[in-house]
């Protein structure tokens, strides 16, 4: 994908008369009076709505984390749901004769920021990757006979220590880049595509001409939310046993079913497929065909030659090792390429700006258009003291440096100090690159830390030190970048940065409590990490094996796996090069290696569901593109949220040991239904 830095071009100078400047000042004064003070932008109903939305999306995100590891960007969906919830609430109150405060774009932005901060902890908190990679089941799946997988190097999940770890690490990233907000948003004019999309959407929701579309979105969301919830409830009745229910339906025959090619009937995956791009979904399907359709049957036929025939299927020395390490090779190849690309783009952009044009000052901004002047003035009106941000960062860093080594003795205090010294510069590079490309490289910074710390800590402590260190770096770098996305949204919707920082902090606090509870809802009710079950949690095993690879080196790989890894690593790099430099007509058909890697471990079923989502979008746009553009986000959000909400009662039923009454399954072409 070629990247054009159009956002870094300076605006053309225009001559303005004195009267124009006077008119601008009058408009600014009127505008400032209309916009509520930052304290009033944060409302009680907004915080309640944020908690509800953040909790619901945490459950949804956690399900995706623990099943496939693929999660779409739900920021726009969160903004839509926030609008639906508050607008519906105010309408109900009005019908009851109770007056309510007008719902403003600023309040909508605050709710979206707070709810996204809440569910982002479930997304990036490591519950499906580095934290879960510490548990005993993942330790056993990685091979107890593996040299780098030291006996006893596991820690069972616990609400207490997970919550404490999150509170200790997540707040540092909030303050790392606060002093640079003006440089990133106003001076450099970075676009932050996701943040811009959310801001444009929120402004559109609250414009007078959008009232009709808003009603359609609310109705569409409510309709498909209800359908998805009821469908989840209906499916539950037929899932009373192993491999039972619609989720195990052999859609394309039993032979295809054994290779995981079947339709899962999951509205969550269909909705996610409607939000994800066609390229992502087709890449998932391509990866499934390459792995489960071709490679795994061929390698399984070499059992006894390439690997021992009497070895456990979960061992890294069996077929499972090829699945894991080839997926790792694809992920590392894609991650390394994109990491270097973003670093080069960032370096060139900063060097060019500092050398030729420099940073624009406020005096030079007089030639900007009226809207930008208004936004900049509002953005800078409620300043966040640099001293406060720096002191807060130092205090949180000291707390984390003391607490984390006490929780995890394998990670020495000087590693933590080094991480916090490097974090602001790493966070700046990541946030700047995300502003240009919309690619968050936090996971790749985490992987670099994982390999480095695992190698430095040695065989006895390397796995745990690597996993926790990866989470530490990833958390700081990711949260600081996410905050800049939110600041961009706030800049477009004229929301105070001070209120946004507070809402981000409140949402983060919510997430530190909600995310572990959401995780344990699944962990206690379902068989998490079972490679043959629904909740495979593929990234937990991937991350642990990355740490083992960092400790042990290539000796951890099964026979001939290294050569295959080299090939797929090169394939990942070559695919990215082709997509970036080939003609557009060819580049748009090149698959994404990162998306291809997930089915290597998980299977093909969810890719088929997500491709169905893409097919629905494609057909809908062909029939009525205008209506599709309006309704697709609402329909997809309804499908995801309805199925996600059903997870809550189904988990409670599982915890209460209430089993579905019917098992529906196919065995050798014979339909079986038992009670």
C-alpha angles and dihedrals in degrees: 000000000000115000122211116196095214090144090068095061114108118237118257114260117252129191114236129191124227091255091057091054091048090050090050092053091050091051091049092052092050091047094050090054092052095051114082120239114264093255092058093049088069106069134179092238089049093054091047091049090047091053092049094046093042092050093048093048091045088059091047094046092046091054091051091046093052097043109038108349090229114121125175122221103271099179094104090044090052091052089050094048091047089054092047094049098048096039090050091047094051091047092053091050092048091052088052090052094250116133118222137190113271114262107242133191088246093058090046089053092049092051092048092048094048096045093046090050088052099051093037087074089059089048100045102020093096097247091135096033132020100010094045088044087070096062125103097248092056089045089055094044090054088059125267088219092057109113097223092046094085116207111257094019093131136096121198116230117261131178092225101053094036092053091046092048092051094048089049097050109027101063095056092069092055092068102035097091103020092108089056098052095104092048093049099042106029108020101037092030092213111188102217092197096208092048091046091050091052092048094049091047093051092048088050092051091056099043116106094239091056096065093095093048090046091058091050091050093050092049092045093049093048093047097050093038088059093044092050094048093048091046090053090050091049093049092051092066091063099045100080099136145013115317091002132136139034089304088069098042112143093227096169099032136282096283092055090042092058088057090050094253103139139108110264097201089224115152089195092063093042090052091046089051090054090055098042119076121262089247093058093049095045090047089055091052092046090051090050092052093047094048110030095023099047119000105044096048089049095048091044087058089059092059109140091027106055094023137008117280096215097051123111115268090230093057120109087229091063133064087293089067091059090049093051102041097043088052088050090051092053092047093047093046093050093042095048093049094049092043092055092042093054092044091052093046091047093047094048092046094049093043093049092048096048094043103044110017109009124200116319116240127218090259092059091052093075090095093059120111120268096256093054091049091053093048094046093050092050091044092054097037097086101043123196109222111245090214091056092050093048094046091046091050092051093048094049090045092053091049091049092047090055099040104042097057088048090053094041112023089184089072106069120219094243090059089055092048090050090050093053093046091052096038100085093052092043090046091051092051091048095045092047092049091047089051090056102037107015087234114132108209095186094113091053092051086050092051091051089052090047095056094040097049094041090055094044096046093053133221098306098052104011100099097052094039091050095049095047093042090051090053092047095054094039093052095052096044096043098047093048090052093047090052090056089052088053092047088054090052090048091049090056095044095044092244120157114254089217092058090044093052090050092047089048089052092048091048091049090052089050091049093050087061101032098046097059090045091050090049093051090048086067098031094058097037102043141036099261117197097017104143090208096046135076096260098058096155090204097185093059090065092040093054094046091051090049088056091048089049089052091051101038105025125213093332087085091070123096122238116305089355092114092060091049090048091053089051095050092043088055090045090055093050092044093049091054092047091050092048092049100043108023120095112281093248090060099034094060090064096051110109125236110247094207090058092043091057098063099066089051086077105020104041137238104284099090091045089058091051092049092047088054087057089053090048091053090051092047094050093042092052090050092051099041116353095178093055091042092055090053100042108032095081091048095047093046092047091050092051093048097043096044094053090041092054091050087059089070098060092037090055091048090051090050091050089050088051092241104152127200110264098227135050114202117186144143121235118186092335094312118120111228126191120178134173 
